[in-house]
């Protein structure tokens, strides 16, 4: 349970930074608000798949990102991935990603992302991740986030995939 407490503190810090980033908005020449930062929280049913086995998982977490140039962004997130059968057997997952948001100020804003991940519990392992999805902004500052993400651990000729179909909320 100690890891969950650490993850909760990190998630609150990320959410706080994301909420504070609302000052990162400006008005475009067309009079629309140009959003430069967003936060998100998600839940992702998924599976760990590799070397002939699979295990159903639940992954939940939060993150935030800032847009550096046009739709190009940089962000971080923290989460907890656990088997459905025993929630205390999970691991922490920290990711730092680059992203690109298409139509970032539209109601429907698709995106792609990828970068570095670190899984941790009593030690850590390095992974990479990639994915994509869409934000549907039903209000100027609150939206629905749907995404697919794959965290990949590769050792020699074997790879283990931490797959997840995410659903959550975005805010800016």
N, C-alpha and C positions, 0 to 999 in steps of 0.2 A: 504494500500500500504506500510505502514511502516514495516510490517512483511516481505514483499518481499525484501526490502532493507537489513534487517538484515540477511535474508537467503542468499542473494547474497554475502555479506561480508564473511559469514561463508563458503560458497561454494568456494569462491576464496582462502580463507586460506587453505582449504583442498586440493584444486587443486595445490596450490603452494607447500605445504608440499609433495604431491605425486610426483610432478615434481622434487623437490629437492631430493627425495628418489632414483633417478636414480643412485646415488652413492652407493646405497644398492645392486648393482649387483656385481657379481664376476664371475670368470671363473671356470668351473668345471674341474675335472680331464680328461674328454673327450674333452676339448677344447671348449665346449659350454658355452654360457653366462648363469649363474644361477641367475635368477631374484628373488629378495627378496621383492619387493614393486611394487604396481600398483595403479593407480587412475582410476576413471571411472565417466562418466556422463550418465544420462539416462532419457528417457521419458517412462511413463507407463500408457497406458489406462487401466482402471479397474473399480471397483465398491466397494461401501460400502454395505455390506450385513449383515442383522441381524434382528431378531425379526419380520420376515415376510415382510420386506421391502428391497429394493435395490435402489441404486442411482449411476448413471454413474459418474466416476471421471477421472481426469487427474492428474498424479503425475510426477513431474520432480525433479531432484536433482543431487548431485555429492557426491563422497566419495573416500576414499583411504584405503588401507590396506597394512600391512607388514607381511611377512611370518616369523614366529618365529622358527619353526623347521620343516624341510621337507615341506610338504604341509599345515601344520597347521598355520593359520593366525589370526590376530586381526585387526579390522578396525572400521571406523566410517563413517557415511554419514549424510547429511542433505538434506531435500527436502520440497516440498510444494505440498499438496494434495488439490484439489479443485473440486467442482462439475462442470460438463460441462456447466451447465446452467448459472453459475455466478462465474467468476474467483475470485472475491473479497471475496467470502464466504469460502475460503480455510483455512487450518491449516498447521502449520509447523510440520515436523516430523524429529526427531533426533534419530539415531540408533547407538548402539555400538554392534558389532557382533564378534563372533568367526566364523571361516570358515575353510574348508579343500578343497584344490585344488589338484585334481588328474592330473597327467601328466602336472605339472605346466610349464615345459619348452617346451612342445610340441605345435604344431600348433593348436590343438584342446584340450582345457583344461577345463573339467567339474569341477564344484564346488558345495558345499552345504554350507549354512550359517544359523545362528540363533543367537538370543540374545535379548537385551533390546531395547525398543523404547519408546520415549516420544513424545506425541502429545501436541502441545502448540498453544495458541492464546492469550487469555486474562488470562488464567490459564494453567494448564497442567494435563494430565492423563498418567498413566503408562500402557504400553502394552508390549507384547513380539512379536517376529517375527521369521519366518523361511522361507526358500526358497532354490532355487537351480537354476543352469543354466550352461551356457558354454561360454567361451571366444574362439573366433576364431581369432588367431593372423595372419593376412594376411601380416604383416610386423613384424620384430623383436620387435618393440616398440609400434605398433598401432594395435588394434583389434576391432572386433565387439563383443558386449556383449549382450546375450539374457538370460533372467532370469524370473522366477516367484517368487513373494514375497507375503506373507500374514502377515500383522500386525494385531494382535488379541487383542482386548480389552475385558476383561472378568470381569463381575460384577455379583456376586451371581451365578445363574444358567443360565444367559444369556451371549452370546458372540456376539461381533460385529467384522466382518472381513473387513479389508481394503485390498482388493485383487488387484494385479497388474501384468500384463504381460509386462515386461520391455524390452526395446531395447535401445542400446546406444553404446558408444565407451569406450574402455579400453586403457590405455597407461601406459608404464613402462619405 
